[in-house]
Amino acid sequence: MKRIVVSTLAVLGMLFSASVVVAEKWDMPMAYSATNFHSQTGAEFASCVTDGTGGALEIVTHPGGSLFGGSDIKRAIQTGQTQIGERLLSAHQNENALFGFDSIPFLATSFEDAVALWEFAKPELSSLLDSQNLHLLYSVPWPPQGLYFKKEVNSVADMEGIKFRSYNTATARIAELAGMIPVQIEAAEISQAFATGVAEAMISSGSTGYDRKVWESLTHFYEVDAWLPRNYVMVNKDSWEGLDDGTRNIINGCASLAEYAGYWRAVHYTQFTMGELAKNGMFVGRAGDALTDELRGFGETMTTEWLESAGEAGQRIVDGFLAR
C-alpha cells in the first residue's frame, strides 16, 4: 500500500510539474486607456486566446501605458521583456520610413481606402517586422484624423506659433510646414498636456478626443480626413516560434476575429465620438476650403518626401494602391 501511495504521489507530482511547464502567461502592454476601442478589442483578443487554449496560454492586457509607456512597447517586445503588445508603428518612422505608410497625408482618406492600402503594405511591413524579431498578428485602423484647436482656425496662417502635439514623423512635419511648434506627447499624457498648456492643438481622431475629454481644454474639431493610422499587435518572434502549431492556430484565429471586430468598432465609433465632442460643447465640422487646400499642399510635399525615404518598397505600396 505504501508503494502504491508513493507511486501515486510521484505521478501526481509529474503531472503538476507538466502543467506548470505547459501553462504560460503573456503580458500585453497597450498605450491607450482601457475604455479605448483598441484596448477593448485587445482585451477580447486576450480572452479569446486564454479561453481557446484552455488557460494553457493566458494573455493579460495592461492598457494606458501602465506596464510600458507607448514609446517603449515595441522595444520591449523585440527584446523579450514582454512577449506581446500593441503599438502605433508610425511613431517609429524614424527607424524605417515604411512604418509611416499609413500616415501619408490625403493618400487613404476613408476606411475603404485604408483597407486597400493595407493590402499592399502588409507584406512589406510583415517582412520588416520579421527582420526585427517581431511577428505581426493583426492591425486595426483608427478613425480619420482631424484637427483640434482651442480657437477658430480658417487658414494655415492662423496656426502660426501654436504648440502642436505630435505622435509620429508625419504630425511633426505638418506642424513644421504650418509654422507650429511640434511637441512629442504620448497618448496617456494628452489630457495633462492640454490642461497645463504644454500643447494647444493636435491632429487625431474623434476617438482620442472623446477618450481624453479634450473639450475640457480645446474648443474646435475640424474634419479633414488626413489619414487613418493603424495600431498593430505583435509578438516576440522567439516566443511565437516556441509555441506549438495548435496554439499558434488558436492565436491566429483570435487575431482574425479581433481585426474584424476592431475595424467595425472604428467605423461605428467615428460618428459616435464626433457626436460626443459636439454634445460637450465643441465645434465639430468640416474644415473650410482654403484650409483644406493648404493642407493638401502639405500632403503633396510630404508624399514626395516619404517616397524618397521609403525607397522601392514604399514605391511598390503607393503604386499598387493607386493602380488598384
Secondary structure as UniProt FT lines:
FT   HELIX           2..22
FT   STRAND          24..29
FT   TURN            34..35
FT   HELIX           37..52
FT   TURN            53..55
FT   STRAND          57..62
FT   TURN            63..66
FT   HELIX           70..78
FT   TURN            79..80
FT   STRAND          84..87
FT   HELIX           89..92
FT   TURN            93..95
FT   HELIX           97..103
FT   TURN            105..107
FT   HELIX           111..131
FT   TURN            132..133
FT   STRAND          134..141
FT   STRAND          146..149
FT   HELIX           156..159
FT   TURN            160..161
FT   STRAND          163..166
FT   HELIX           169..177
FT   TURN            178..179
FT   STRAND          181..184
FT   HELIX           187..189
FT   HELIX           190..196
FT   STRAND          201..204
FT   HELIX           206..211
FT   TURN            212..213
FT   HELIX           214..216
FT   STRAND          220..223
FT   STRAND          230..236
FT   HELIX           237..241
FT   HELIX           245..279
FT   TURN            280..281
FT   STRAND          283..286
FT   HELIX           289..323
//
